[in-house]
Amino acid sequence: SSAASDVYKRQLMTFNARNQGTIGSAGDPNYLVFEWSWIDGGYNSMELFFYGDRTYAYIWGAEATGRTFSGTWYNNWQDFRDRIDGQPFYMRRQ
């Protein structure tokens, strides 16, 4: 199981226009740094690449406001493609 596999349970996510982001808080042993990109030619699906263990996760139905971020989290491409085993999540955005 990858470090990313239970990320959707965390509370805080940051991401910026330079396509980088974090999940968790600095100093937390589970703090994760990732690179993100839009996929499938729209602004609905995201691919996240986690630097620490070099794994990927996918988000479908990505929705961000100034304060929140939500969607359905998939731990791998096959699950994302087949829309199985997704976990709905909701995080505070900073």
Secondary structure, 3 states (H helix, E strand, C coil): CCHHHHHHHCCEEEECCCCEEEECCCCCCCCEEEEEEEECCCCCEEEEEECCCCEEEEEEEEEECCCEEEEEEECCHHHHHHCCCCEEEEEEEC
